[in-house]
Structure formats: C-alpha cells, structure tokens
Amino acid sequence: MLGANAPQSRNVIPWLDNMRLVAMIGVLSFHFWTNFHPQVHSLREMFATTTQTLALPLQLGWEADDLFFLVSGLGLALSLAGKKPDWLSFSLKRFKRIYVPYWVAVVAIFAYQGAAVAGGTWDRPFGGPFTQLDWVCNFLLLRQNDFNPFSSHFWFLYNLVELYVIFPALYWLINRFRALGLAGLLIFHSLWVHHPISTGPFSGASTVIFWMASFCIGVYVGINLGENRARTEMWLRRLLPLGVVMFAAGTVMTFRKPLDPFVHPLIGAGGLLIAYAICSLPWHLPKLTEISFETYLVHAPFLGWYRHFFGFVEDPKWAIYIFYMVTVALMGAAIHHVSNRLLAGAKAKSGARSSERLKSGGRRSVPNVK
C-alpha cells in the first residue's frame, strides 16, 4: 500500500511504486467527485450525462481501495523474499510506518481544527465531541462496534492494521499451498460475504474479511515476484485481456447484490493486471509515491477547505480539483517529513542504546589481569 509498507529494499520496482501512486490518486479523485455528486447505484446512472461519462475514472475511483489492499499484501510478501521472517521485528517496523504518520496527521488536523474554531470559521475536519472510548479506539486504531471515528475515511487504516496482524498466518498459508491456499482464502471470503456470521462484539472488526480477497491476491503475487520477477511480470502482461474482462465484470456486479461475493476478487485481480499495464510503462514519480500514504491520511478532512479561498462555489470544478490535489499533496509532504524525522530519531536512539549495552557487556567480560 502507499508508503506504509513499501518493501524495504534498495532495488525499487518502479511499476509497484507507480501502483501506489495510482491507487492514491484514484481514491482522492473519487472522494472529490462524491463531494459534488451523489454516488451512482446503476450503470444507467453512471452514464446518464456526458459529464458523468467523461468522469468515469473519478466515479470508479473507489475501486482503487482494492488496489491499495492488493499492493499492501504484495509489498509485505515481497519484502520477505529470500528471508526467514522474524515476525516480531517485521511487524514492529511496519506498524511504526502506519502509526507514526497517522498520529502526526491527527495532531496536525486537530491543531488546524482548534485554529479554525478559535477563528470563528465553519471548518471542523474531525467534528466531535469524543468519548474516552472514542479516543482510545482512534488512537490505537481498534475498531469497536459503537464508536465515533475521527474521520470516516480512516476505515482503511483499521482494516490495514487487522490485515497486518493476520498477515503471518496468511503468508504461511499461501506460501505453503500456493494457488490452492489462495483459492481457499478467496472461497472463504466469498462465502462470508454471501452469508456473514455474527461475531458479537467483534462484528465491526470482522468486516476486514470483505477486503481480505485483494490483500491475499497481493500476497500471492508478491511471493511469486520475489522468487522469479521475470516470469511473474510475463504472466501479468499476458493476462491483461483477462484482467479487463474481470475488472469490467466486477464493476457491473457491484450493482447486483447477489453477486457481491465475486466483486472484490474480480476487481482486485483485474485491477492488478490493468494497473500493471499502465504502471509498467516508462514513467516513475518516486517523490510523489513517498508522500502517498500521508497524503491519503489528510485528504478527506480538507475536501471542502477550498471554500476558505474561493467561497461556497462548486465551479469551475477543474480548478477546485487542481487546488485540492496540490494542497493535500503539500500537506502530505509535511506530514511525511515530520514522521520521517521522528522515526529516524527513534531509530538512532535505539541504535545508541544497543551500542551502549554491547560496550558495557564487553567491559564486564574482560578479566581483571594484574
């Protein structure tokens, strides 16, 4: 996904970087579109006007959520290529890459909200008030059945944290049984979506199963990519026609409730193949990819803040869109910079403590020779 779980390797795969960026742009564009237009509920509505037809990429931007989860699983699996996992160390490193930027973004947005309230403006990005349980759940990204999230778009983070927790089990299963293991997980996903089981106090947390399909497809591809990149990329190229069919079928099925069990596997797999065709072209914007996670964190609370500059208008949308994308990217870059400084500082302190322990241990082990 985003910068949160990029494979820790000097050998960057440009098309994988590009996929993170495309997914981020897709989701931001979709949220921008739904800020001015209601979400459609049928194919007829999707193509009702010329504007809607031309804005099809924006209308379908929500499907980039599946690409987010898929790239997340792919990046995690790829980072383990040729390694024996130390799950505790592995998990801590990746949780830091979620929680530190998230906490920095939350503090920054609350600071902005405080300034907006003090200035007597209408802007309340996070709303409120929040109960003690709300604060705990939001701070730790723990999803309870009844709590008030700081922002509804943070739902992605709650699912991502849960997927990180169960990733070792998913990785073992797919790595051990390969296509058979993936097929079993996709069948489990489809059966659950078709007939979800009540899990009582964990019913909120169990919604992660709805997004698990794309994540598992990503894990499967990441394992294969780490073992044989050339062969995996060859199949990604060859399967493009099938990917177009799968993506189109998944999109159509979103409007038919009985077909929900097949939507995410089709959109996930089809979206991967289409995204690979686009993202493997000769382009690469690593600086933008670096800030994609942090830009996602701040984008939704600032969908309407253009009104501070242009007033309560809705046109021209192209100008508002450019202003929105540029400003949230700048905010994301600031959050990324602060987060990286905090992570680097924590790493330096940890390294200094480890070095001191080694030195003190060495001194104790020296015999007292007279």
N, C-alpha and C positions, 0 to 999 in steps of 0.2 A: 504494500500500500504505500503511497506517499513516502515522505522521508522517514516515517516512524520505523519501518522495518526493511530498509534497503539492505541488501546483502552486504556484509562487511568485507568487502574485497576491493583490491586496487584495480582489478580487471572489471571495470564497469561495462555492462551490456547496454549500449545506447538505446536499443528498442525497448528494453524494460524500463529504463529511465523515462522514455517518452510516454509509455503507457501510464505511468503515474501522473504525468502532467495532463494527458488527455482525459483521464478519469476525473481529475480535479476540475478541469475546465468544463467538462460535461455536467457535473453536479452543480457548480456555481451558475452555469447558464440556465439550467433547469429551474433553480430557485429564483433566478432573476425573472424568468418567464412567468412562473406561477405567482410572482408578486404583483403582476399586472393582469394575468389571465387565469381563469379557473382551469383546473386540471381536467382534461378530457376523459370521457368514460366510454368512448366508442370510436371505431375507425372513422365513422362518418363525421363526428365532431372534430377529429384530428385534421381532416382535410376540408373543413367547412368553408374556409375562406382562403384567398390567395396568401394572405399574411401567415395564416397558420401552416399552410403547405410549405411556404418558404422557411418557416421557423421550425420545421420538423426536427432538426438536430437539437434545438433547445427543448422541444416538447419531450423528446426521448432521452433527455439528459439524465433522468433518474436511473436509467439502466446502467449508467456508469458506476452506480453503487455496487453492482455485481462485479464490475471490472476492478473496483477498489479491493473488494474482498479477495478476488482471484489473484491479483498482483501481490497482495499481502501474503497469502499462502505460498505463492511461488517464490517470493523473496526469502521467506523464512526457510523453506526447504532447500533452496539453492545455497544459502549461507552455510548449510551443513555438509555440502558436497565434500567427500573425502575425509570427513571428521567423525570422531566418536563424540557424540553430544555430552557436554557437561550441562545438564538441564537447568541446574540452579543458576550457574553463571550466565548461561544463554538467556534464560528468562529475565533475570535481573537487568541485563543490558538492554533488552528490548522494552521492558516495562518502563525503564527510565526514559526511553525515547518517545513514549506516549505521555507519561505523567508530567514530566518537567515542562515540555511545551504547553501542555494543557493547563497546568497550574499558572504558568506565566500569562497565558492568554486570559484566563479567568480573572486574575488580579488586574490586568490591564483593562479589561472590559468593565469590571466593577468600578475602577478608578474613573473611567470615562463616564459611566452612569452617574457616579457621585458628582462629577463636574457638571453634567447635564442637568441634574436635579438642582444643584446649587445655582446654576444659571437660569433656572426657571423655564427650561425648554420642555418640549413634549417627549423627548427621546428617553426611552427606558429599555435598553437592549436585553436586559435579563429580567426585568419586571421584579416580582417579589410580592409580599414578604415570603421568607423561607423558614420552615420549622427546623428544629435541631436535627431531626432525621433527614430532612432535605439536605442540610449542609454536609452531613456525614456521607450520605449516598452520592452526592455530587462530587465531593472532594475525592472519594475513593473509587468513583465510577462503579458503584454497586447498584444494581437495578432491583428495586423493590416494587411490589405490585402497586402501591399507592404512595407516590412521592412526586414532588414538583421539581423537574429538572431546570437547571439554569436556562437552558435553551433546548428546544425540541430537536434541533439538528445534531445534538450531541448523542442521539440514539446510536449513531455509528460507533462511537467510542465504547459504549457499554458492550456492544456485540463484539468489538475487536478485542477487548480485554478478555471476554469469555473464550473467544477462539484461541487467544494466546495461552490461556490456562489449559485447554484441552488439546493444544497442538501436539505435545509429545505423544499422546495416545493416537491421534490421527496420523501423525508422521510414521509411527511404528507400524500401524495397520497398513497404510498404503505402501510403505517401503517393503514390508514383508510380503504382501499379497498382490502388489501392483494393481493391474487393471481390475482384478477380482475384488480387491479391497476397496477401490474407488467405487466400483459398481454397487457393492454392498452398502456403502455410505450414502450413495445417491438414492438407492431404493428406500433406505431408512428415512431420508429427507422427504421423499415423495409421499411415503405412507403417512408420515407425521403431518405434513401439510394437508393431506386428504382427510385425515381423522386425528387431529391433535388430542393428546391425552392431558387431562387436568393434572397439574403438578402442584396444586395448592399454593403455598407461599412462594414457590419458585416459578409460577406461571409466567411472570414477566421475564425472568432470566431465560426461560426455555424458548423464547422467540428467536434466540440465536440460531436455532435449528433451521429457521426459514432462510437464513443467509449462509448456512454451512456448505451448501452444494458448490457454490462458486469457489469458496475457500479451499475445499477439498480438491477440486479440479486444478487449482493453482498449485497445491502441494504435489500432486501427481506430475504435473508438467515440470515443476522445479526440480524434483528428484531426477527426472529423465534429462533435463537440461544440464544438470551438474555432472551426469555420467557421460553424456555424449551430446554436446551442443550442436554439432553439425547435423546429426541425424534428427534431433528434435526440431531444429529450425526447418529442415527439409519437409518434415511432416506438417508443420504449421503452415508452410507455403502451399503444399499440395492440397490441403484440406480446406482452402479458402472457399471454394464453391459450396461445400457442405456447410461451412460456417455461416455464409449468407443465408442459406435456407433455414438453418437452426435459429439464427437471430430473428429473422422475419417471423418464423413460426412462434417463437417465444413472445414476440411483441404482440402478435394477433391474439395469442392465448391469454394475455393479461386482461382482456375484456370479456373473458368467458370463465366464470368462477369455477366450474367443474374441472377445468384444465389447469388450475393453479399448481398442482403437484409437478407439472412439467416445465413451468415457466423459468425458474431460476437455473436449472441445469442447462436448458437450451440457450438462454440469454448469456449465461456465464461462458459456456463453451463456444458459442457462436461469436460472442463479443470478443473473446480472446483471439480467434482466428482473423476477424476483421481488423481488430486493433493491431495485430502483428503486421498485417499487410500495410497498414498506414504508418505504423511506428518504426518499421524496419527500412523505410525509405531514408535517403541520405540527409537526415536532419537530426539535430540534437541540441537541446537547450538546458544544459545541466544546472545553470544558475537558477532557472525558474523551477526546475524539479526539486532542488534543495529546499525551497520555501513552500512547496505544495501542501505539506501537512499543516504547517502553521497558518497558511492562507485559508485552508479549509476550516480551521478552528475559529477564525474570526469573521468569516464571510457573512453568515446568516444574520447576526445581530446588526449588521451595518447595511442591510439591503435597502433601507429607506433613508439612510443618513444623507443622501444627496439633496434631500429637501432643505437641509440647512443652507445649501449653496444656491439651489435653483428654485426653491419654493415648492409648494404642493402641486406639482405638474406631473404629467405622465408622458409627455412628448418633448423633444424627439427621443425615442427610446434608444436609438443607436448611440447618441451622445451620453445618455444616462448609463448605458451598458458599459461603454468605454471608461467612464469616470469610476463606476463601481468596480470593474475588474482591476484597474490600475491602482486605485486607493487601497483595496483589500490586499493586493499583492504587496504594496509598500508596508502595510500593517503586518502582514505575514513575515516579511523580511526582517522587521524589527523584532518580532517575537522569536524568530529563528536565531537572530544574533544574540539576544539575551539568553535564550535557552542553551545555546552552544557554549556561551561563557560560563554559565552555571555548571553544565555537565563537565566542561574542561577543568574547572576549578575543583569539582568534587573528585575527578579522576586524579588530578595532581596531588590532592591531599591524601587520597587512598594510597597512591604510589609512595608518597613520603613516609606514611605510617608503616607500610610494608618494608621499606628500606631500613627504617629505624629498628624494626623488630629483628630483621636479619643481622644488623650490626650488633645489637645488644645480645642476640643469641650467640654470635660469633665470639664476642668478648667473654661470655660465660664459659664457652667451651675451651678457651685457651688455658692450658695447665700452668700452675704457678711454679715456674722453674727458677731455682736460686743458684 
